[in-house]
Amino acid sequence: MSQEEIQIPKGWELKKLGETFEESDQKWLPNTKSEMINYVGLENIESNTGILVNFTPTQSSKIKSSKTIFTKKAILYGKLRPYLNKVLLPSFDGVCSTDILSLTPKSNVDRIFLAYFLRSSHVLSITKKSMQGTKMPRTKIQVLREIQLSIPSLDTQKKIVQKLEPILDQLEEKKQKILSLIEQNKVRIKFFEKNWWSFLLDNEIKNHPQSKEWKLEKLSSVCDVITDGAHKTPTYVKDGIPFLRVLDIKNKNINWNAVKRIPKNEHEELIKRTKPEFQDILYSKNGTIGRSIVVEWKNEFSIFVSLALLKPKKEILNPYFLKIFLDSNDAMSQATKRSKTATVTNLHLEEIRDILIPLPLPQIQKQIVQNIKNIEGKFKEQKNQFENIKQNYELKIKYINHIQSSILDSAFSGKLVN
């Protein structure tokens, strides 16, 4: 609904929004007194509902900069993204952030009627377009003042409010329930992502029924080679041989489009000392320590000094079992204790070689790898279900928001009253 498209119902009057309220320009200045004061920040205004959240009176000495004074007759309106269009009807006098406008309706304007209009999609679309600033974009009071609205008599305003309140309250209640379900869903996903792997490893390795029979071996005794990559930064080129660094193995799948490239002749020199091959292990040792990945590709590549290369003795150590162990809390604990921290955390090769690994028989290693693979598949399936539920909830929220906007548009075009 553009300014030009506003339809004025019979008996209503077209006004600028600035004609319907008085803006508070009274400022509260910081002082050292220890009195308690009702301070409202943007974070205290929940959604568009006008609900005050996480609010307690604040010691005046803790408020460092000047604030805007408001009364309990005001409407508090957020002007800073992402709090734009947040509206609060306070039940007390106090002070608020300077990113909140304090607007007091004039005597011929119903406070709740005006608050609903400030929440409308019409106001939001105009204020969004007018926002200024890059890091902290915000709208200005001058923009609000110029927005036009058609406004009926005070009695009609009150009738509209009486019709709007129960409808919008019911919709808001439904929305809050769905938002609560979305939050619960997020918590479940976060819990699984954070805990399932360590739980699995503890269950499959630490709590394995035969774990007491397994010998502890140093990595140096179960790997043919433990070395690291280039100690000097090579020449980077647009097209060349992939050159992996710590940041390239932060996920299970390498983004080859983001990997640095080096000339073939430099690569050939590097692999004379360190030649990664299929089913070797890459293990991060500088900066971020403890990340691991199995080399599951056969194309040539080189590595930087921040990565260690482990070549397990495959007749006694399954590469995937080694990766599982390196990802465990036990391995991370050993690595952390052995690492040296100055400006950057470093895990030296001799410390990696001394890490102790429990060594079951090869067939048990294979079974553990398979067990974890099966459970990982179930976890991914569960996570996908969670994501689908979340998307479904978000669609419902979008639909409720649409209904709320439609109802408000109807109210301010005179369709809710005769």
C-alpha positions as CSV (number, residue, x, y, z in Angstrom):
1,M,0.0,0.0,0.0
2,S,1.8,3.2,-1.2
3,Q,1.1,6.6,0.1
4,E,-1.0,7.4,-3.0
5,E,-3.1,4.2,-2.6
6,I,-4.5,5.1,0.8
7,Q,-8.3,4.9,0.7
8,I,-10.0,7.3,3.1
9,P,-13.3,5.8,4.5
10,K,-16.2,8.0,4.9
11,G,-15.9,10.2,8.1
12,W,-12.1,9.4,8.4
13,E,-9.4,12.0,8.0
14,L,-6.1,11.8,6.2
15,K,-3.2,12.9,8.5
16,K,0.6,12.7,8.7
17,L,1.7,10.4,11.5
18,G,3.6,13.3,13.0
19,E,0.3,15.0,13.7
20,T,-0.8,12.1,15.9
21,F,1.9,12.1,18.6
22,E,4.4,14.2,20.5
23,E,8.0,13.0,20.6
24,S,9.9,13.1,23.9
25,D,13.1,15.1,23.6
26,Q,13.8,15.0,27.3
27,K,17.1,13.4,28.1
28,W,18.2,11.6,31.3
29,L,21.9,12.2,32.1
30,P,24.1,9.6,33.8
31,N,24.9,10.1,37.5
32,T,26.7,8.3,40.3
33,K,23.6,7.8,42.4
34,S,22.8,4.2,43.3
35,E,19.0,4.6,42.9
36,M,17.1,2.0,40.8
37,I,15.7,3.2,37.5
38,N,13.4,1.6,34.9
39,Y,15.7,1.4,31.9
40,V,14.4,-0.3,28.7
41,G,16.7,-1.4,25.9
42,L,15.9,-2.7,22.5
43,E,16.6,-6.3,23.7
44,N,13.8,-5.9,26.3
45,I,11.1,-5.6,23.6
46,E,9.9,-9.0,22.3
47,S,9.0,-9.3,18.7
48,N,6.2,-7.0,17.6
49,T,4.0,-8.1,20.5
50,G,4.7,-5.3,22.9
51,I,5.8,-7.8,25.5
52,L,8.5,-6.7,27.9
53,V,11.2,-9.4,28.4
54,N,14.2,-10.0,30.6
55,F,13.5,-6.7,32.3
56,T,14.5,-5.6,35.8
57,P,15.1,-2.1,37.2
58,T,18.8,-1.1,36.7
59,Q,21.1,0.8,39.1
60,S,21.4,4.3,37.6
61,S,25.2,4.3,38.2
62,K,25.5,1.4,35.7
63,I,23.8,3.5,32.9
64,K,26.8,5.2,31.2
65,S,25.3,7.4,28.4
66,S,22.3,9.8,28.2
67,K,18.9,8.2,27.6
68,T,15.5,9.3,26.5
69,I,12.9,9.9,29.2
70,F,9.4,8.3,28.7
71,T,6.1,8.1,30.6
72,K,3.7,5.3,30.9
73,K,1.4,7.1,28.4
74,A,4.1,6.7,25.6
75,I,4.6,4.2,22.9
76,L,8.2,2.9,22.6
77,Y,9.2,2.3,19.0
78,G,12.5,0.6,17.9
79,K,14.2,2.4,15.0
80,L,17.4,0.3,14.7
81,R,17.6,-2.9,12.6
82,P,16.9,-5.7,13.5
83,Y,14.6,-4.1,16.1
84,L,12.8,-1.9,13.6
85,N,9.0,-1.8,14.2
86,K,9.3,-3.3,17.7
87,V,6.6,-1.6,19.7
88,L,6.1,-1.5,23.5
89,L,3.3,0.0,25.6
90,P,5.1,0.6,28.9
91,S,3.1,0.5,32.2
92,F,5.6,2.7,34.0
93,D,7.7,5.8,33.7
94,G,11.4,5.3,32.9
95,V,14.2,5.9,30.4
96,C,15.1,4.1,27.2
97,S,17.9,3.6,24.7
98,T,18.3,6.5,22.2
99,D,17.6,3.8,19.5
100,I,14.0,3.8,20.8
101,L,11.6,6.6,20.0
102,S,9.3,7.7,22.8
103,L,6.0,8.8,21.1
104,T,3.1,10.1,23.2
105,P,-0.3,10.0,21.3
106,K,-2.3,13.2,21.3
107,S,-5.6,13.4,23.1
108,N,-7.7,12.5,20.0
109,V,-5.6,9.4,19.2
110,D,-6.1,6.1,21.0
111,R,-2.7,4.8,22.2
112,I,-3.3,1.1,21.2
113,F,-4.7,2.1,17.8
114,L,-1.6,4.1,17.0
115,A,0.6,1.2,18.3
116,Y,-1.1,-1.2,15.9
117,F,-0.6,1.2,13.0
118,L,3.2,1.5,13.9
119,R,3.3,-2.3,13.7
120,S,1.7,-2.4,10.3
121,S,3.4,-3.6,7.1
122,H,2.7,-0.2,5.6
123,V,4.9,1.6,8.2
124,L,7.5,-1.2,8.0
125,S,7.9,-1.0,4.2
126,I,8.4,2.8,4.3
127,T,10.9,2.8,7.3
128,K,12.9,-0.1,5.8
129,K,13.4,1.8,2.6
130,S,14.5,4.9,4.5
131,M,17.1,3.2,6.7
132,Q,20.6,4.8,6.7
133,G,23.9,3.4,7.8
134,T,25.8,0.2,7.0
135,K,26.9,-1.4,10.2
136,M,23.8,-0.3,12.3
137,P,21.1,0.9,9.9
138,R,18.2,2.8,11.4
139,T,15.3,5.0,10.4
140,K,14.7,8.6,11.5
141,I,11.9,10.3,13.2
142,Q,11.5,12.6,10.2
143,V,10.5,9.6,8.1
144,L,7.8,8.5,10.6
145,R,6.4,12.0,10.8
146,E,5.7,12.1,7.0
147,I,3.9,8.7,6.8
148,Q,0.3,9.3,6.1
149,L,-2.6,7.4,7.7
150,S,-6.4,7.7,7.5
151,I,-7.8,8.1,11.0
152,P,-11.4,7.9,12.3
153,S,-12.9,9.5,15.4
154,L,-11.6,8.4,18.8
155,D,-14.8,6.3,19.4
156,T,-14.2,4.4,16.1
157,Q,-10.5,3.9,17.0
158,K,-11.5,2.3,20.2
159,K,-14.0,0.0,18.4
160,I,-11.3,-1.1,16.0
161,V,-9.0,-1.8,18.9
162,Q,-11.7,-3.9,20.6
163,K,-12.0,-6.0,17.4
164,L,-8.3,-6.3,16.7
165,E,-7.1,-7.3,20.2
166,P,-8.7,-10.7,20.5
167,I,-7.9,-11.7,16.9
168,L,-4.3,-10.6,17.1
169,D,-3.8,-12.0,20.6
170,Q,-4.9,-15.4,19.4
171,L,-2.6,-15.3,16.4
172,E,0.3,-14.1,18.5
173,E,-0.3,-16.9,21.0
174,K,-0.2,-19.5,18.1
175,K,2.9,-17.8,16.8
176,Q,4.7,-17.9,20.1
177,K,3.9,-21.6,20.6
178,I,5.4,-22.3,17.1
179,L,8.4,-20.2,17.9
180,S,8.9,-22.2,21.1
181,L,8.7,-25.4,19.1
182,I,11.3,-24.1,16.7
183,E,13.6,-23.2,19.5
184,Q,13.2,-26.6,21.1
185,N,14.0,-28.1,17.7
186,K,17.2,-26.0,17.4
187,V,18.3,-27.1,20.9
188,R,17.8,-30.7,20.0
189,I,19.8,-30.3,16.8
190,K,22.6,-28.4,18.6
191,F,22.7,-31.1,21.3
192,F,23.0,-33.9,18.8
193,E,25.7,-32.1,16.8
194,K,27.7,-31.3,20.0
195,N,27.4,-34.6,21.9
196,W,26.6,-37.5,19.6
197,W,30.1,-38.0,18.3
198,S,31.9,-38.0,21.6
199,F,29.1,-40.2,23.0
200,L,29.5,-42.6,20.1
201,L,33.3,-42.8,20.5
202,D,33.1,-43.4,24.2
203,N,30.5,-46.1,23.7
204,E,32.4,-47.9,20.9
205,I,36.0,-47.5,22.2
206,K,36.2,-46.5,25.9
207,N,33.2,-48.6,26.9
208,H,33.8,-51.5,24.5
209,P,33.4,-54.9,26.4
210,Q,36.9,-55.9,25.3
211,S,38.6,-52.5,25.7
212,K,40.6,-53.7,28.8
213,E,42.3,-56.3,26.7
214,W,43.6,-53.7,24.1
215,K,47.2,-52.6,24.3
216,L,48.0,-48.9,24.3
217,E,50.5,-48.2,21.5
218,K,52.3,-45.0,20.6
219,L,51.3,-43.6,17.2
220,S,54.9,-43.9,16.2
221,S,54.7,-47.7,16.5
222,V,51.5,-48.2,14.5
223,C,52.4,-45.7,11.7
224,D,55.1,-46.1,9.1
225,V,55.5,-42.3,8.7
226,I,54.5,-39.3,10.8
227,T,55.7,-36.1,9.2
228,D,54.5,-32.7,8.2
229,G,54.3,-30.5,5.1
230,A,56.2,-27.6,3.5
231,H,58.0,-25.4,6.1
232,K,58.1,-22.4,3.7
233,T,55.1,-20.9,1.9
234,P,55.3,-22.0,-1.8
235,T,54.4,-19.9,-4.8
236,Y,50.7,-19.7,-5.3
237,V,49.3,-19.9,-8.9
238,K,45.8,-19.8,-10.4
239,D,46.1,-23.3,-12.0
240,G,48.4,-25.9,-10.4
241,I,48.6,-28.7,-7.9
242,P,46.3,-28.4,-4.8
243,F,48.1,-27.3,-1.6
244,L,46.1,-28.1,1.6
245,R,46.3,-26.1,4.8
246,V,44.5,-26.4,8.2
247,L,41.5,-24.3,7.1
248,D,41.0,-26.7,4.2
249,I,40.1,-29.7,6.5
250,K,37.7,-28.0,8.8
251,N,34.9,-30.0,7.2
252,K,34.6,-33.7,6.2
253,N,34.5,-32.6,2.5
254,I,37.2,-30.4,1.1
255,N,36.1,-27.4,-1.0
256,W,38.5,-27.8,-3.8
257,N,37.5,-24.6,-5.4
258,A,38.8,-22.7,-2.3
259,V,42.1,-24.6,-2.1
260,K,45.4,-22.8,-2.9
261,R,47.4,-24.1,-5.9
262,I,51.2,-24.4,-6.5
263,P,53.4,-25.0,-9.5
264,K,54.0,-28.7,-10.4
265,N,57.7,-28.4,-10.1
266,E,57.4,-27.1,-6.5
267,H,54.9,-29.9,-5.7
268,E,57.4,-32.5,-7.1
269,E,60.1,-31.1,-4.7
270,L,57.8,-31.2,-1.7
271,I,56.6,-34.8,-2.2
272,K,60.2,-36.0,-2.1
273,R,59.9,-35.5,1.6
274,T,56.2,-35.7,2.2
275,K,54.0,-37.6,-0.2
276,P,50.3,-37.9,0.8
277,E,48.6,-41.0,-0.6
278,F,45.2,-42.7,-0.6
279,Q,44.0,-43.6,2.9
280,D,46.7,-41.6,4.7
281,I,45.6,-39.3,7.5
282,L,45.9,-35.5,7.6
283,Y,46.0,-34.1,11.1
284,S,46.1,-30.4,12.0
285,K,49.0,-29.4,14.3
286,N,49.4,-25.6,14.1
287,G,46.8,-23.0,14.9
288,T,43.8,-25.3,15.2
289,I,45.0,-28.7,16.5
290,G,43.2,-32.0,16.4
291,R,41.3,-31.9,13.1
292,S,41.7,-35.1,11.0
293,I,40.6,-36.3,7.6
294,V,41.2,-39.6,5.7
295,V,42.6,-39.1,2.2
296,E,39.8,-40.6,0.1
297,W,40.9,-39.2,-3.2
298,K,43.7,-40.2,-5.6
299,N,44.6,-36.9,-7.3
300,E,48.0,-35.4,-6.4
301,F,48.3,-32.7,-3.7
302,S,50.8,-31.3,-1.2
303,I,50.4,-30.0,2.3
304,F,51.7,-27.1,4.5
305,V,53.6,-27.4,7.7
306,S,50.4,-26.9,9.7
307,L,49.3,-30.4,8.7
308,A,50.8,-33.7,9.8
309,L,50.7,-36.7,7.5
310,L,50.2,-40.1,9.2
311,K,50.7,-43.3,7.2
312,P,49.1,-46.1,9.3
313,K,50.5,-49.7,9.1
314,K,47.3,-51.0,7.5
315,E,47.9,-54.6,8.5
316,I,47.4,-53.6,12.2
317,L,45.7,-50.2,12.0
318,N,42.6,-49.4,10.0
319,P,42.9,-45.8,8.7
320,Y,39.2,-45.0,9.5
321,F,39.7,-46.4,13.0
322,L,42.7,-44.1,13.4
323,K,40.6,-41.1,12.3
324,I,37.8,-42.1,14.8
325,F,40.4,-42.2,17.6
326,L,42.0,-38.9,16.6
327,D,38.5,-37.3,16.8
328,S,37.9,-38.7,20.3
329,N,38.1,-36.8,23.5
330,D,41.0,-39.0,24.6
331,A,43.1,-38.1,21.6
332,M,42.2,-34.4,21.8
333,S,43.0,-34.4,25.5
334,Q,46.4,-35.9,24.9
335,A,47.1,-33.4,22.0
336,T,46.0,-30.4,24.1
337,K,48.3,-31.4,27.0
338,R,51.2,-31.9,24.7
339,S,50.7,-28.7,22.6
340,K,52.7,-25.5,23.1
341,T,51.0,-22.2,23.0
342,A,52.7,-18.9,22.4
343,T,51.0,-16.6,19.9
344,V,49.8,-19.7,18.0
345,T,49.1,-23.2,19.3
346,N,51.6,-25.8,18.0
347,L,51.7,-29.6,18.3
348,H,55.1,-30.8,17.4
349,L,55.7,-34.1,15.5
350,E,57.4,-35.7,18.4
351,E,54.4,-35.0,20.6
352,I,52.0,-36.5,17.9
353,R,54.3,-39.6,17.7
354,D,53.9,-40.1,21.5
355,I,50.1,-40.0,21.5
356,L,48.8,-43.3,22.9
357,I,46.1,-45.2,20.9
358,P,44.2,-48.3,22.1
359,L,44.7,-51.1,19.5
360,P,42.0,-53.7,19.1
361,L,42.3,-56.5,16.6
362,P,41.8,-55.4,13.0
363,Q,38.4,-57.2,12.7
364,I,37.2,-55.3,15.8
365,Q,38.5,-52.1,14.4
366,K,36.5,-52.8,11.2
367,Q,33.3,-53.5,13.2
368,I,33.7,-50.3,15.2
369,V,34.1,-48.3,12.0
370,Q,31.0,-49.9,10.6
371,N,29.0,-49.3,13.8
372,I,29.8,-45.7,13.8
373,K,29.1,-45.3,10.1
374,N,25.6,-46.9,10.6
375,I,24.8,-44.6,13.6
376,E,26.1,-41.6,11.7
377,G,23.7,-42.4,8.9
378,K,20.8,-42.5,11.4
379,F,21.9,-39.2,12.9
380,K,22.0,-37.5,9.5
381,E,18.5,-38.9,8.9
382,Q,17.3,-37.6,12.2
383,K,18.9,-34.2,11.6
384,N,17.2,-33.9,8.2
385,Q,13.9,-34.7,9.9
386,F,14.6,-31.9,12.4
387,E,15.4,-29.5,9.6
388,N,12.2,-30.4,7.7
389,I,10.1,-29.8,10.9
390,K,11.9,-26.4,11.4
391,Q,11.1,-25.4,7.8
392,N,7.5,-26.4,8.3
393,Y,7.2,-24.3,11.4
394,E,8.8,-21.4,9.7
395,L,6.2,-21.5,6.9
396,K,3.5,-21.5,9.5
397,I,5.1,-18.4,11.1
398,K,5.2,-16.7,7.7
399,Y,1.6,-17.5,7.1
400,I,0.5,-16.1,10.5
401,N,2.6,-12.9,9.9
402,H,0.8,-12.6,6.6
403,I,-2.6,-12.9,8.3
404,Q,-1.7,-10.4,10.9
405,S,-0.6,-7.9,8.3
406,S,-3.8,-8.4,6.3
407,I,-5.9,-7.8,9.4
408,L,-4.1,-4.6,10.2
409,D,-4.4,-3.4,6.6
410,S,-8.1,-4.1,6.8
411,A,-8.4,-2.2,10.1
412,F,-6.7,1.0,8.8
413,S,-8.8,1.0,5.6
414,G,-12.0,0.9,7.6
415,K,-13.1,-2.6,6.8
416,L,-13.4,-3.8,10.4
417,V,-16.1,-1.2,11.2
418,N,-19.2,0.0,9.5
